[in-house]
Each structure stands twice: as C-alpha cells, then as structure tokens.
Amino acid sequence: MIGKIHKQMSHDSWLFSKMATPEYTPFVFLLLLFQSSVWGFPVCQTPQESPTCGYKPGMLNVHLVPHTHDDVGWLKTVDQYFYGDRNDIQHAGVQYILDSVVDQLLKNPDRRFIYVETAFFYRWWKQQTDDMQNTVKQLVNEGRLEFVNGGWCMSDEATTHYSAVIDQMTMGLRFLNDTFGHCGRPRVAWHIDPFGHAREHASMFAQMGYDGFFFGRLDYQDRNRRMVAREQEMLWRASESLTPPMADLFTGILPNGYNPPEGFCWDQSCDDPPIRDDPDLEDYNVDDVVTRFLHIAHGQALVYKTNHIIMTMGSDFQYENANLWYKNLDKLIRYVNQMQSNGSEVNVLYSTPSCYLQELHRANLTWPLKGDDFFPYADSAHDFWTGYFTSRPALKRYERISNSYLQTCKQLEVLGGPISRKGPFGAGDSETLKKAMAVAQHHDAVSGTEKQHVANDYARKLANGWAHCQVLVSNTLSSLSGSSAPRVYCEHLNISVCPLTETSKKFSVNVYNPLARPVSWPVRLPVNGTNFYWSVLLTLSLPFSLSLSISLYPSLSLSISLYPSLSLSISLYPSLSLSITPSYSLYPSIIISPSQSFSPQPSSLLSLCASIVTLRDFLSSLFCVCLSRYNASDGNNSESIQMSGAYIFRPNTSTPFIISKTAKIETLQEVRQWFSPWVSQVVRLYTDSRALELEWTVGPVPIGDDLGKEVISRLDSSINSSGVFYTDSNGREVLQRRKDYRPTWNLRQSEPIAGNYYPINSRAYIKDDKDQLTVVTDRSQGGGSIQDGSLEIMLHRRLLYDDVRGVGEPLNETSDIYPEGLVVRGRHLLSLSPPATAADTHRPLAQEVVLQPLITFTDGELHPSTRLEFSGLQAVLPPAVHLLTVSQWDQDTVLLRLEHQYQASESKEHSQPVTVNLQKLFSTLDVLGVSEMNLSANQWKDEMTRLDWKAESGTHHTGVTNQLSAYSAL
Amino acid sequence: MIGKIHKQMSHDSWLFSKMATPEYTPFVFLLLLFQSSVWGFPVCQTPQESPTCGYKPGMLNVHLVPHTHDDVGWLKTVDQYFYGDRNDIQHAGVQYILDSVVDQLLKNPDRRFIYVETAFFYRWWKQQTDDMQNTVKQLVNEGRLEFVNGGWCMSDEATTHYSAVIDQMTMGLRFLNDTFGHCGRPRVAWHIDPFGHAREHASMFAQMGYDGFFFGRLDYQDRNRRMVAREQEMLWRASESLTPPMADLFTGILPNGYNPPEGFCWDQSCDDPPIRDDPDLEDYNVDDVVTRFLHIAHGQALVYKTNHIIMTMGSDFQYENANLWYKNLDKLIRYVNQMQSNGSEVNVLYSTPSCYLQELHRANLTWPLKGDDFFPYADSAHDFWTGYFTSRPALKRYERISNSYLQTCKQLEVLGGPISRKGPFGAGDSETLKKAMAVAQHHDAVSGTEKQHVANDYARKLANGWAHCQVLVSNTLSSLSGSSAPRVYCEHLNISVCPLTETSKKFSVNVYNPLARPVSWPVRLPVNGTNFYWSVLLTLSLPFSLSLSISLYPSLSLSISLYPSLSLSISLYPSLSLSITPSYSLYPSIIISPSQSFSPQPSSLLSLCASIVTLRDFLSSLFCVCLSRYNASDGNNSESIQMSGAYIFRPNTSTPFIISKTAKIETLQEVRQWFSPWVSQVVRLYTDSRALELEWTVGPVPIGDDLGKEVISRLDSSINSSGVFYTDSNGREVLQRRKDYRPTWNLRQSEPIAGNYYPINSRAYIKDDKDQLTVVTDRSQGGGSIQDGSLEIMLHRRLLYDDVRGVGEPLNETSDIYPEGLVVRGRHLLSLSPPATAADTHRPLAQEVVLQPLITFTDGELHPSTRLEFSGLQAVLPPAVHLLTVSQWDQDTVLLRLEHQYQASESKEHSQPVTVNLQKLFSTLDVLGVSEMNLSANQWKDEMTRLDWKAESGTHHTGVTNQLSAYSAL
C-alpha cells in the first residue's frame, strides 16, 4: 500500500496493524476505533443534526454558554484541582464541578454545558458508576453536555512543540471517541485562556477537523480596532504551505475574555447579586437585572456582525455548585424573554460554541482573513506577556527532552511488542509519560506560569513517566539485543554525572536514535579519570566529562563496548575539563563552582573566535555573542506599575546590562567564556557539523541588589536585517517578524524590548541577501531582534515580584534543594548559510535537537551472544519526511504519523512532494492495512467534512506581507 | 369551662373558638391544627419509631450529624442570606443550601440532614414546586431530613424576653406542623451558637415538649471541668417553681462547638483535604484520614459517658454545595467501618441529634443535675461575652416596644374580627410584625452583634410591621368606636415629637391597655406651647413636652378629649421644660442640645434627692445614682489583646470613670441631671407610683480621644448585699448571682468587671434583710454588683475596635442620619421595698413596661356617636395571672396563653395557685371549646410525652445554692 504525502508541511495520522507472523495480508480497514459508527450512530442532537439550537429568527439571539475553565495545574497541581485539595490556595475542585453540572443538567432539558479538559473529565469518569456513565452518555447524545476542544489539556501556544501538542490532543480526543463515539467529538477548538495564539495551533486545529476556534486574549490595540471594524470574527489562513481551506480556521474572539458580562457572574466564587424575584422578600431586582442585561446585549451586538452574540457564562473552576448559575440563568432567560411580549427583540437561550458557530455559518457572510498570528499579547501599554516565553527554562527543557524520550519509548513499545510492557524488568508502560507530557502542555505548565510547587509536580510527573518508560525500554532492548543485563539510565549527563561510568571499569553504551535517518551526536561521558585521563584528573581532582561522537545508523545501533576500545570512539573529541559539583536541582541543570581567582581578561569573542579555525565561517557576520541581562521592572521607576513576572516581561531599561565587557576565556578544543561567576558559556564546533554549539550556563542569578534579572544571549552580526527577523511557530512553520510593527494594525509601540519579543520554539533567524544566521534552541525561549543584525534570546529569569496576573508568586525558583537559586544550562546551535539553503540545515538540525538519541548503559562485559545492531526501519526515509509518531494504538494497531517537514519554497531541494512506501517501511512489522485519519486520529480522513467559510478579499495578512498600514489607527 | 393554672410560673397555650352569635356551646376539642394526626399518622422513621438509627451495640458509635447553621441575619440581612446576595460580605446563600441538601439526600438513603431555622425554610418552601414539596415531605417522613429546634430563628438567650421567644418558636413550629404534621415536629432543641444559655430558655423548651437540648458555647473553665468529670451531658432543672420533671431538660454540650473535628471540614468554605481515594492520583490519603479520625473519636469518647458520641459535621451557612460534604462523608463512613474487619471497634453512622439523644436515653444512666444557668460566657480569661447584653441599646428598646405593639395588634385583631384585616383603612395584618419580631429574636439581632446595615434592616422590618399593624389597629378602633376618623400614630413621643399634637387646636387621644388589669401610665405630649404654656415657650422657643397621667381601666379607655379639658388631665404634672431638637436617629432616641453655658454645680444626687419630698423613701438606702463610663480596652494596654466589641465587654480599668463628679441640676417637678453635654438624666416620681423613674439620655458618646466608651448607671446604696445580687432570666424567673463565683465550678476570676456581668432582661435587685432595691429596665441590658450595696447597669456602648468574633465592625453606631453617633434614651424604674413584698411591686411593674399602652390620636372634634369606652374582658384577671397571648389562630380559633407570673415563694400573697374561668373571661367572644396545648402550641397537652431522665443525687446547683466549692478546680 502506498501512502502519499502530497503537501508540504502536512502531517497525517495513520493507523496500521502488525501481525506476529510475518505473513502478507491484503489491506483492510481497521474499524476498532469507531465501533459506534459501525454499529449504528446515535442521533446526536448537536448543531449539525439539530438545526436551530433554539434561536429566534429576526431577533438578537444571545447564546449563553455555561462553561468552566479548569486549568490542568496552575496554583495547585492537577490532582489537587481534581479533588479540591489545598483549597487554602485556591478554591477549586473539579470532581465536584462535574458532579454538580450533571445533576443540574438533569433538572431542565434546556440547560447546556460544555466541557473542555479531558485530563479532568477522564479522572472523573473512571470514578463513576455505570448508571452515571449512562446518564452522561445520554446528556452527550442529546447535546446537553458538549465537549469542546477536548484535548487532554488546553495547550499553551507560545512554548509548546507541535509534536507534543498533537500527542496531547490525540489522547484527549481519543478518550472522548472511545467513550462517547461521534457525539462526543468536539467541533470547536476553544483556547480561551492562552496568552497569545500561534498560527501553527490554528493550522493543527484545522487539520484535526475543527469547524471553528474561539479564544479570549489578544492585544488590546488589536481588539479595539476589531471591535470598531466588527472584525472580531474572522477566517484564519493558518499555513503558507497548505492549500486553502486545508488550514483555514474560522476564528472568533469572545466578548469578555471568557468571563460573563459584568454583573452577571452567579458562581459561588462571584459576588454579583442573584436574581431576587420573590416580591415578598427585600430587594426584588428583576427589572434591574433585565434592564442591565438588555443594555449589555445591545452594546455587544454593535461590535459583532450577525444577529447572534455569545456570552461565556463561567470562568476559572466555576460550576462547582452549578445550581447557583443555572437557577439564576433560568430566571434570566425567563424574565428577559418575557419582555418579548412587550416588544423586546432580544432572545436569550442556553447554547454552546458549536451552536453559536452554526448560526454564524448560516448567516452566510464573508469574513476578514487573518494570516499572521496573535503574538505578542499585551493587555495594556506596558504589559506584554512575553516573559513566559522563557519563564522556568529548566522546566521548559525537561519538557522538551521528555518529549524526545516519550517518542523513543513509544517507538520501542511498538518495536518490542507485548514484552515491552511486561518483560524481564517488570511492568513498563508509555501511558504514564504520555499523560505527564499531555499535562505538561497546559498553558500554565510548560509556559512556566504556575506556582513553584506545581512546577515541581509537573517535573515529578515527568520523572515518574520516565521511570515507567525505562522499564519498557529495558524490556525492549533486552528483547532486541538478547541480553537481559540491567540497563542504567544516566539522566544527569548534562551535568556530567553518571555513577556507573564514573565508577565502572568496564561498561557498554547503547544508543537508540529515534529519527528515521542517521545523525551525528556528541556525547560527553564522565569517567573515572585515573584510569584513562590521569592528566586531566591531576589538574582538577574532580569528575569530568569526555566527548564521544557516535555515528548513528538507522535506527538502532546497539552496545558499543567502550572498553577497551574507548580511545577509538572518543578520538574526535579529547577530554575537556569542567569543574563540576553535584547537582541539587530538580530539573536538569548545573551548578558551577567558579574558579577561585576570577578575573576577566581583555579578550572578546571576536578575537576568541578567530583563534579557532573551524569557527572562521562565522567571523564575517558575527560581531559578538554576548551574555547580557535586563534588570526587571519592579513597578516603581516608570510610568506604569507593571512588574516583570512569570507572565510578563518588562525590563526597567531598554538597553541590556553587559554582564562583563570581557570574559575570562580558556581555549582548549572548545572556547570557555566566563562572564561572571554565574554566567558562562562554552563554544564548540564538531567536525562535519554545520552548526556552532553555544552551551550557556546561567545561575544562580544574584538578587542581593534587590533587582530581578532576565539574562539574554545576544548575537550581533553584520547581517543587514532591516528590522525583520523570523521565528518559528510551535517548532514548525516560520513567521516573519518586524520590529515595532504588526501586520494587522497600526501599532503604537510602548515597550521597545518586551513589545518586540516573540516565542521561539525551535529556531529564529535573521537574514539578508547573502547570509542567514539561524539559531536552533533546545527549548522554547523568547527573543527578538532589537537592533539590525542582532538576535537576542532570553535564557533565564529570576524575579522578585509577582506580575499580578494571578500566579501570586515571584518567579524566584528557589527550593530547599537549590536555596541559592536555580542554575540552568542549555544549548544554542548557530548556523550560517546562504538564505536559499538555510532550511536544508536548520530543519534537520532542529529535529535532531527535538528527538535526541537515547543512551543507556550496562555494566561489565557484554554477553557474547548480545545482538549489537538493530534497525526498525528497512531504509531511511526521504530527507523531507519526518517520522513524527510511531505508537501502539491497541493490541493490533499502530498509529503512524509521517510529516513533510519543509515549508513551501524554503528549500529548492526539499520543498517538494514526496512519496513513501508504507509497506516497505518497517523491518519487523507487516502492514495488514492502513486507514488514513485526521491529524488527531479521531476521524477517518474521508469522513472529515468541515464547515466552509467565505473570506473577504484583500484582508489576508501574513507574517510576510508588506502591507504596512493596512488599517488606520483607532 | 374552667381552666386551671395550677403551677406557679407555668404558662400554657390554649386554643379556643369564638362564634359570632353569643350562644353557649359545650366544650369541644378543636382539631384543625393537627389534621394529620386525625386522618392517619404517616409512619415517621424518626428515632422513636425507628429504634436503632443504625448503631452497632458494643462498639463506639460515632453519630455524624450533617447540619448548617444559618443565622437569620448577621453580617448580611436575612433576605440577603436567603438569596445569597452580597456575597462580597460573606459567602452564604440559604436557597442554595436547601436546594443542594435535598438533591444530595436523594442520592443515598443513608444520608441525613437536620434543618433548624424555619424563617429560611419557609422562604424556600414557598418557592418550590408541588413535586419538590412532596419529595421533601417524603424525606421528612423517612427521617432523612429532620427538623431540630424549629423556631423561626435560633433565639438569643441573653437579651430576649420570654414572650417574644414563645411567639417566634410558635410561629416556626406551627409552620412545620402545618406543613409536615407530626413527622415534622422537632424533638430536640438546638442552640449551638448563642453566647451563653438562659435557664428560662431551658424551661420553655421543656414546656414546649422537647426531649433534649444541645448547645455549643459555655465558659471555658466550666467546659474543662465537665470534660474531665464527664459531665458534658446533664439534666437541667430549669425552674425553681415548676414541679420536676415539668421543667427538666436533658442538656448536652457538643464536642466542637458546632463545628466538625479539626481536619474534617469538607464544606466549600473549608480547606481541609478531601478524601483522595484514587490510587492512580497523587496524594492518596485514605489511611491518613482513617487514622486521624479514629484518634479523634477515641479522644472524644474519653470525655463523654456512653459509647455513643456525636460530631457536628457542618457550620455557618455550610452545605451550599452539599455534595462536597456528603461525598467525603460517604467515603469516611465506608473506610472507617471497613476497619472493623481488622478489629476496629468504631462504627460511624449518619445520624441526627434525636437519634443520638435516643441512644443516650437508652443507655439508662444517671446524669448530673444543673440548676443555675450558663452566664456569663467567656471563651478565655479576658474574653467575656458580656458586652452584647447592652450592645445597640436603641435597637434593644425598639425590639421591646415592638413586642408590646405586636401583642396589642394581635389582641385587636381578635377583638376586631375580620374587619381588622380588611376595613375602612385598607388591608392590615399582624403577620408582618410577627415575622419581623420573630426575626428580631435571632442571636445576632436583638443581641446587637450584627453589622450596622443589618441592624438597620431589623429596624426597618419592625417599622414595616408597625405600619401593617397600624392599619389593623385603625380598622379595629374604627369598628369598636364607631368612628372612622383617621388615626394618627405618634411613634416619636419619646423624643417629644408628634406633629399632630404640636399643630392641632383640637385632638383626641385614644389609649389601649393590653394588660388585663388597670394601670397608671405617664404620657407626655408635645403641644404648641403658645396656646397653653406661653411662659415655657418664652424661655425656650422650642417644642416641649407635657406630662399627662391617665388612669386606664380594663381594658380600653377610648377617646379622652383633651381640648378644652386639657388642664384637668395634666393637673398632676405641670409642664416641664426640655430643649429638644428633631431626631435624626433611626431608632427611638433623642438628641439633646446642651445648654450653651454648661457648668456643673456642686450638688450630689443625695442632696438633690433630699429636695424632693416624695423621693425620701429612697434616701435611707441610696447613696448615689451616678452615670459613669468605662473606657473600652483597645487590646494594647493589658495582658491579652482582647478588645471590647459588639460581643465582648472588656474595660481597660476596673474602676469606672466618673463622667462628672457633680451634675448640673435643675429641679422642677422632676430632677434633671446633666453629667456632661452627652450624659443626662431626669428623675421623676409619679403620685401613687411605687417606683422612681430615672430617664437617662446618653450620646453621642464622644470618641475624639480615640477611646471607646461604655456608659453605666451605678446605684450605690447602704444595702448589705454581701456580694449577692439577682437578675431575671428572659424577663421571668430570677436567679441569684454572686460576685466572683459560679455555682458549678471553682471560678478563677480574670476580669473583675466583665466577668461579673449578667444579662438583665427586665429587672435586677440587691437586698438585705430589710430592704430590696429593684431596678426594672425598659430593655435588655447588662449589669452586675461590683461593690456591696451597688448595682450597675450598662446603658450604651460606643467602640472603636472589632472584638474579632466575626462581626468585623466596631460597634460605632453611626450612619448618615446620625453622623455624630447615636443618642439613646431609656428608663429605669427603681423600687425600694421590704424583700418579702418586693415581687408584689416589681412583677406588675415589669409587665407594665413590657406591655405598654398604645396611644393613638384623631384630629378635630369627635363625632358625637363615637363610643368612648370598650373592654375586651368581662373583668380583670387575678393579679397573679398575666394575659400573655391573645392571638387569632385561624378563622374560628384563637390562641390564648395565661401565665402565672409569680415565682415560687417570692410573694406571700401571689405565689399561690389561682383559678381562672375562661368561659367568663371575654366580653365579646363566646368560647365554644378549649384545647390545652403545650407552650409552643404544636402538640396537644395530653399527647405530650417526653423522654424521662434520671438525675444523679447531689449535683443540683441553682442560683440560690451556697455550695461554694462543689468541684475542685481542674
């Protein structure tokens, strides 16, 4: 069977089956996933099948949408939120919300509710009785309980990588599908809280089959213009590569963020007056309530296009006692609609986003086109939510390598078969890490905007997922290699800690490459220097690291015995000294003891770089690689009181402080820069590598001067960038950015630094006609180009004030185990290429950073019968094709996603259609049949029909447009 | 028919019927009230009929009692609490509580709930559908929803008068009886929150048929002793006059006030960890919860006598989202009882107070006897809740005269018949004032411990009740007098304001005496002085008052025409000058403009009194009537930080500050004392009166020195009182008090003033062998005898700090209409008699103050046909008999309560049985039959069977005991 990947930057999900016997079987569809669609659809009373949702033609129809917004962790951990634990921090208990909403829905068939976060719904569902489950199914089938969005969480959009987002959406939507069949399939994407919106997210939602998308937060200037222009609802053309309408997504901006209109919040957490309609009691207020409501409804109708408007009746963790809401909403609807007999033309109804969306569609209007994204988000002149692009850099990195580990784990689960889950090392699974990763995508998780104890919980969950995967991986490796020697996982190699390699006299290294093509990967292993590197040991008397480059061939290269042939393997990169103390940080990080007699020497990176021959390619364009810092605004010294905090970046000056004008430099085979005792960097260039590695180490950021600090790496070059730079969207397509400019409105810039920061998920670049300087990051970070030829990327933030956006803690990142503050280490990979071929470098380079090899160790001599090599693929995939997902779906089925990883026109060689032969892809799996699905694997591709929308002409703004003044300022 | 009142101090309710025709009909029972008991009892699954309530013999049975405590006004008004309005002040919405509890009871038949405050339940009930009402009836019949206490509110015990308490209990219990029949009749009295407990309340509860009584608050020393002695459950012998067990009441002290044990509060308002029993989620805590619970249960069992213990699982306004509570309680019961299979001997069950009470009864033990009361209440050494005995003196007075007005209104409703409710002046009713008065009995209403805006609401409700009654009264008077001339009600006579009498040239006064015997009553009417008292006018140029004494004969003396015979009527008390400005206060009160050149003159009351011949009787015993003040503790200058506040009295010294050592004195026919511009007093003695009247006026209390002040009146005499004094209990029986002493434990006195204060509802006295000095008050106040021969009574309090007991406001009593602070005026009536005959004076005197005549006016000439006299009674009642209640019950039935108002042995003449002929009692009503009922009129007297309890011998402590050291200190 041949699957065609016919579009650039498309990615599809494939289900296929493998058999234990290597017998050829003709292609069959596997229908296990969609039993209900085969055994008879229930009639869902969802908008598509129940045409009116109760609106009245000719009237202003007000769609009341009862909803709760349940953060999958924020001020409390996800499980604390579920149970309602730690209500002293924040009153919130999701178990009770779902209990209560179901009860209240049963009391009045008109009532509706939407639920969003499957991570919570799943927890609740498995605690319910059969009776309750049947009741809920009935509510879903009748459209009274509707799922929207439906991912495991509501992803962050600025700091997530598309592969992890697709995974978490798939997990949530699969649960809904397995549980409720097609009536449970969300039709609407609903990102009401994330702090800015990525175009790649819209593209993914479109490819997942959503009919529309609603959100709450956008730049206040953008919103003001859209209100006047009635452009709060639009068609988002979310890809420059995919043919419309493949990535077109109808997108609506909600009227009050996601809150109810002022004065109409009837949750237990609110203080608005209830409807007091008993004339025998004091303060009868029905007339007042109706008057206020009509006033708000008419006002809202002025800034939207149709005679339908939506009101979100709910907010964070609301509906724990749904009776309060519904009792008053029942009354509101009754009393407002009673006015119709007096000539009122307002009709209020219980509704849902899909109901509302359907009425918008029925209006058959044309909608303005949107081509760029919604970054950065500012809620007023000095309040740019660009700090969280970098907040908690250690967690951001841990999330990113956990994704790498999860993909590896899932691949090895498929390759290992049932023994992977129950084998010689016990019971392992990938589910635990899948769930931990899904939770980590939440917009208060990897975003870094949660409380410290919650960040710790996300990390703990990931670590637990690793442990479960490690058993699985050990089982599989044992099965594939024929050796049941215990596997050792050294998770602290980034700080040169690995007890086995440091103490063992003989050990083996096992490397698994999750990419479907060969890579070179530098590995540094700490070993007990007395045996091998006595000269180094003599100078440092400490554990040290060594670099080892292993060429990886598809896909498994097993058990390179390091001893006695170690010298062979490490010949390329002799040992480099680095003074290391044991790590006390929770996340991968490093604590560096500065040399005792630190004194900067008068040498710049420029001259430094000149001393390394292999770095010479950079010299013509790079003036400086500087580590600098901003001091954070404490709200006292400027025209507004906004402080820098977990969400918000606001430096107190627009010029970064140079941490040291000169760095102390050591030159070995690498260049070491010490900017200060707490900021250092190592520059390396590996043979044959197309990229320069900058390994930065920052922390503990000193705060003795009572100033928060935000540390950046700034790359200054001679590239004539003309105020333009480029950043990726969720690690996939790249958008053009322009300093002090937004494509869709006439920006009044009020923050010269923070207002020019954008999310960098995997790469950023500047270019001119001749050169493109690309930085590939190892995690999500924020950055921008403040000066022509310059790229700056924020590395670490330590802040002393809360920025008053709810988290209620300064982003100080201290704990008992790192009381001095967190030290973070990471890598930037710099490549310099002609623009026309730059993508040919940075595309594979970024994928190598995202999916890095898994290295395991075994102690002692390998058994002679050990199988040393294995590859799961019959051959490498074409360079344009990325093996995005290989994952066991159920007993006989595997989910496969192949992705064309090049954007349209970015590579002459690779931005082309490509064909893959699925039948000949895998070495150990026989494909019995393949079913093509939508991106989230909850719908057959050929059953995927989405609402069609008409775009206005002339309103398509993309990141590459030059329409400088498309709209006059408001 | 002859009704016998055979016991002193007993009072019973009678139902009788009147017919329009004056025909004699033999006695029949009227069964209208108890239809269900005639037409077939439902089988109530209440403890009496469902014997076990689920306990397990031989185990420690823990009775979990889910409950909510719903203040009928406190931080919010009663209607705000009902609706959940003003949740910004306090989150509380009773409508939702009842919604939620009913829902949750239906989910599990084991679950139980008790409800207490009928004021709220009534509001909720009338908004329910028939279906819901039937559902609730079923829950009540099955014992799953049980009413306890059941009054309209949970009365205050320190500042209420028994007549108003009986009324409010009757109203609440009647609603339950009418609605639910006998299954709805509460078996248990439940005063979990009032701040100290009155013996008269216990007596009333016994006479209302309650089987037992539970409360939460008592002196911390008392509690500590009782815990060690296992005397937290006892038999309260609540009357020295009634033959046991008529006023015996089993009384239990709850283990945690009325809160759940620490760590087990699962309401939405609490932060305790929920039971996290999903092992897949974080923080599984079942083992921890079970261990902690068993520890608490075993600890509690050590301080109670039986193998049954009770835990109150709820608190203020809890169960708004009952799911939180029940879901966790279900789990608690399941997991704790699961331990029985591992040998645990603890059995947990959903229960109710009556269930628990029945198990205590079944234990067949003897219980310690209690004879005194539970005042004063201290929760720690410097925290005596004796301030609220006086807090908000204006509201306390308004409540008291509203009671008088309500009794009059109810009497006139009976005497007027249907025309009273719909007559020439429109629709009137007594219901509105009944409900307002019932609400005002709440322990945060007349107690003065509510927020200012809530106090305003109570007053507004009472004023609204007056307005409804005024229409009723006008209708009845019109009917009885044959004149439909408009009636004018001058409600501000206490501040000498009555626009009619001040401007009219001719008007009539109509006086109605609600007592069943003749009284003399001084009335002062402001008239336009130019016509009659030009000499006074010349000196003051302001309105003024005149005194008028009218002899009232049974029971109605109608329409004394004041003009032209005014001089006749006022001959006894010629005009007295008083400089008055219009009142701006909400409550009856007065603002006095001090004379411009105020300068105290050197004369004491002693010499003053000597100048008035008719006061001479007092001279031998009275040294001084001084108005003094305490400065309130601000928490800064003493060993604990407790401040004086609405609840708590804590002076910052133990010696009151003399406001002025000398008072400026004017002597007319009365004596006027000006202690300071804001403290004054008028002393009057009326001809033939047995009492001296002290009319005090206090306020606005100055606070310019940043000190709160608590103003007292101190009466110093030569009476050899030996540290003993006497105060009444709720206006009825009198208890002996002894300085620095409690009858039931060895007191360690820590507050020499506040710790010796007791509630004075209607009177206090000191005595020796020769003399008894009795003070009758016109409202509830606090006071004590700090020095031998001295009685001090607190008049007014103005405080600058909150006392941290929840009200969250200083008791400052300012508002827009009296921004300078409240001025309060009141009266003390002093009588001096030989102790043996003192009661013969103070009993009728106090009743005259409680039920004062209603004075109405008509403008102009009376129509000649106007009937001038009417009496509802055929003859006066015997002096020992008080006509407590005459009230229309339903169309053909009247509720009658006759009361023996003398305590045993206090009067040689009156402390005797007395017989009343009901048949010949009323002048216009024919008695067709009489049914004797319990005090609260919710049970036939002959069906009233209460649980019998055995008392230990030798533990009966009353107020008159001399057992100085009955218990050693703990």
Interface residues (C-beta under 8 A of the other chain):
Chain A: T77 D79 Q80 F82 Y83 G84 D85 R86 N87 D88 H91 G93 Q95 Y96 D99 S100 D103 R123 K126 Q127 Q268 C270 D271 P273 P274 R276 D278 D280 L281 E282 D283 E320 N321 N323 L324 K327 D457
Chain B: T77 D79 Q80 F82 Y83 G84 D85 R86 N87 D88 H91 G93 Q95 Y96 D99 S100 D103 R123 K126 Q127 Q268 C270 D271 P273 P274 R276 D278 D280 L281 E282 D283 E320 N321 N323 L324 K327 D457
